[in-house]
């Protein structure tokens, strides 16, 4: 996944989170809430669907905020 940097007018790679609390590995089914400045990912793990919520930090790194079961 890539992020556009308006200052440099270039795309930079988005570094995936290595947080062990995240339920999803990788970035699947991504959606963005621009107003709250968060990124949502969703995945199926076992018999459940999960959603991880991230904020983009300095150096284009994802910061895990929370995970929840999607119903």
N, C-alpha and C positions, 0 to 999 in steps of 0.2 A: 504494500500500500504506500502511496505517496502523498505528501502534503505540499501545497503550493506556498512558497515564501514570497509575499509581495515585495519585500525589500530587495531581494536579489532577482526577482522575476524568474525563478527556477523552481522545479520540483525537487524536494528532498525526501529521502526514504523515511518512512515512519517506523521507528524502532518498536517492535512488539514488546509487550509487558512480559516479564519473567516472574511475576508475582505468583507464588504457589496457591494463593487463595482464590484465584480466578478459576471458574468452572469450565471455560472454553479454552481450548488451545488453538491458537491462530485467530484470524479475524474473519468470521463468517457472518453472513446476513447483517452487514453493517448498516446502521442508520445514525444520523447526526441530529442533535438538537442544538442548533446554532445559538438560540437564545440563552440556554443554560450552559452552553459551551461544553457539552459532553458527547461522548460517542458510545453507542450501544452495539454490542455484538450478541448473537444468539446461536445456540447449538443444542444438539441433542446429546445427552450423556446418559446412557442406559435407557431407562423407560421414561425419563423426564427431559423437558426442554428447559434450558437455562439461559439467562441473560446476564452478561457482564457489563458494567458501566465504567467508563474511563474518562479521564480528563487528559488533555495533551499538555505535557509539561515542557520545561526548557529542553533544548536539544532534540525536539521532536520525539520525546519518549512518552509512552502511554503510562499514566498513573492510575492504577486500579482503585476504584472507589467502593464498589460493592457488587455482589452477585445475588441474583434472586431467581426463584423458580418461576418460569412463565406458565401461566394458567390459561 
